[in-house]
Amino acid sequence: QVLRKSLQRGVTLSTGSFLVYEAHKLISGFTEVHASFKVEEVIEQADYLYGSGETEKLYRLLVQHKNSDDAELLWRLARASRDLAQLSSTSAEEKRQLAYEAFEYAKKALEKNESNFAAHKWYAICLSDVGDFEGIKTKIGNAIVIKEHFQRAVELNPKDATTIHLIGIWCYSFAEMPWYQRKIAATLFATPPTSTFQEALRYFHMAEEADPNFYSKNLLFLGKTYLKLNNKKMALLWLSKAKDYPAHTEEDKQVQKEALELLNSI
């Protein structure tokens, strides 16, 4: 009946070619659904590996999908590339290569979906990392763009404690910026970016309120910021929490070590 109607509209299809056409439509539809399902499956595997601290396995899984157009996959690949670069076993040359790779993945994720908060967050993080290899002038020059992307990420997801913490780190960095870096900033901007330890402290507390005890480094920086503000009582409180935080990653171990050194120096 469908074939007869097609012929009546002037479409000349043999019964065989019509059946092939219908089969192609069915297979195409199935392929689209299957592809969608596969992306979700990869993301689920990736999140499990990330939660388990399996950095190398996670990178190997996601790098297979580096040509994907899915922003959720791409920002996770940017994060995995960066995490791999942070490992002590990664050589200096590999760290550099992975930093630039991570930035390209984050950039692509943002191009694919500008409404994805994590794409903004990891673009800002990776842009900052690239600045470490290109010198202090580039790093300071990128500072305003970095903060803008962090702020956009928070607008899109106000409950993401990590991004709020990173704005705190941005503020802390500019609050303790040495004079020669301030001089560079003055040559790059009509109004150079500035901040204070009080502003940094506010963001670290906001991050803790959004997700209590979520990150060892936030506890450490609460302690360090209180030290900068000469509040030893509060510094002892937060540094002790950082020291006692369970060490799941290399970064947690480094945080424990720094917190202990600061506690012994007070």
NORPE-V684164 format. One record per pair of residues at least 4 apart in sequence whose ideal C-beta (glycine too) atoms are under 6 Angstrom apart, sorted by the first residue. I is the first residue (numbers start at 1). J is the second residue. D is the distance in Angstrom with one decimal. If there is no record, write none. Layout:
I & J & D
I & J & D
This chain:
3 & 18 & 5.5
6 & 11 & 4.4
6 & 13 & 5.8
13 & 17 & 5.2
13 & 18 & 4.4
30 & 34 & 5.9
39 & 70 & 5.3
43 & 72 & 5.8
46 & 62 & 5.8
46 & 76 & 5.2
49 & 54 & 4.2
49 & 57 & 5.3
49 & 58 & 4.1
50 & 58 & 5.7
53 & 248 & 5.9
53 & 249 & 5.8
54 & 58 & 5.5
55 & 83 & 4.9
55 & 84 & 5.6
58 & 80 & 4.8
59 & 63 & 5.8
59 & 80 & 4.5
59 & 84 & 4.8
62 & 76 & 5.8
62 & 77 & 4.2
62 & 80 & 5.1
65 & 73 & 5.1
68 & 73 & 4.7
69 & 112 & 5.6
71 & 109 & 4.4
71 & 112 & 4.3
71 & 113 & 3.7
71 & 116 & 4.7
71 & 119 & 5.3
74 & 105 & 5.1
74 & 108 & 5.3
74 & 109 & 3.6
75 & 109 & 4.2
75 & 118 & 4.6
75 & 119 & 4.9
75 & 122 & 4.8
77 & 105 & 4.6
78 & 102 & 4.6
78 & 105 & 4.0
78 & 106 & 3.8
78 & 122 & 4.6
78 & 126 & 5.8
79 & 122 & 5.7
81 & 98 & 4.9
81 & 101 & 4.9
81 & 102 & 3.8
82 & 102 & 4.4
84 & 98 & 5.6
85 & 90 & 5.8
85 & 95 & 4.6
85 & 98 & 3.8
85 & 99 & 5.5
90 & 94 & 4.8
90 & 95 & 5.3
94 & 98 & 5.9
96 & 133 & 5.6
99 & 129 & 4.6
99 & 130 & 5.8
102 & 126 & 4.7
103 & 126 & 4.0
103 & 130 & 5.0
106 & 122 & 4.3
106 & 123 & 4.4
106 & 126 & 4.5
109 & 119 & 4.0
110 & 119 & 4.4
110 & 123 & 4.9
117 & 153 & 4.5
117 & 156 & 3.6
117 & 157 & 4.0
120 & 149 & 4.6
120 & 152 & 4.7
120 & 153 & 4.0
121 & 153 & 4.2
121 & 163 & 5.0
122 & 126 & 5.9
123 & 149 & 5.4
124 & 146 & 4.6
124 & 149 & 3.8
124 & 150 & 5.1
127 & 142 & 5.4
127 & 146 & 5.7
128 & 146 & 5.4
131 & 138 & 5.1
131 & 139 & 3.3
131 & 142 & 5.3
134 & 138 & 3.9
137 & 184 & 5.7
140 & 184 & 5.5
140 & 185 & 5.1
141 & 188 & 5.2
142 & 146 & 5.6
143 & 193 & 5.2
144 & 193 & 5.7
147 & 170 & 5.4
150 & 163 & 5.6
150 & 166 & 5.5
150 & 167 & 5.0
153 & 163 & 4.6
154 & 158 & 5.9
154 & 163 & 5.3
159 & 210 & 5.5
161 & 207 & 4.5
161 & 210 & 4.1
161 & 211 & 3.7
161 & 214 & 4.9
164 & 203 & 5.7
164 & 206 & 5.1
164 & 207 & 4.1
164 & 210 & 6.0
165 & 207 & 4.1
165 & 218 & 4.8
167 & 203 & 4.9
168 & 200 & 4.9
168 & 203 & 3.3
168 & 204 & 4.4
171 & 195 & 3.9
171 & 199 & 4.6
171 & 200 & 3.8
172 & 200 & 4.0
174 & 193 & 5.8
174 & 194 & 5.8
174 & 195 & 4.1
175 & 195 & 5.0
175 & 196 & 5.2
175 & 197 & 4.8
175 & 200 & 5.8
177 & 181 & 4.8
177 & 182 & 5.5
185 & 192 & 3.8
186 & 192 & 5.2
195 & 199 & 5.0
197 & 225 & 5.4
197 & 228 & 4.6
197 & 229 & 5.5
200 & 225 & 5.4
201 & 225 & 4.6
204 & 218 & 5.7
204 & 221 & 5.4
204 & 222 & 4.9
207 & 218 & 5.3
208 & 212 & 5.8
216 & 242 & 5.8
216 & 245 & 4.1
216 & 252 & 4.7
216 & 255 & 4.2
217 & 255 & 5.6
219 & 238 & 5.5
219 & 241 & 4.6
219 & 242 & 4.0
220 & 242 & 4.1
220 & 255 & 4.9
220 & 259 & 5.5
221 & 225 & 5.9
222 & 238 & 3.9
223 & 235 & 4.9
223 & 238 & 3.7
223 & 239 & 3.5
223 & 242 & 5.9
226 & 231 & 4.4
226 & 234 & 4.2
226 & 235 & 3.9
227 & 235 & 4.4
232 & 266 & 5.9
235 & 239 & 5.8
239 & 259 & 4.8
239 & 262 & 5.4
239 & 263 & 5.1
242 & 255 & 5.6
242 & 259 & 3.8
243 & 256 & 5.6
243 & 259 & 4.1
243 & 260 & 5.3
247 & 252 & 4.0
247 & 253 & 4.7
247 & 256 & 5.7
248 & 252 & 5.5
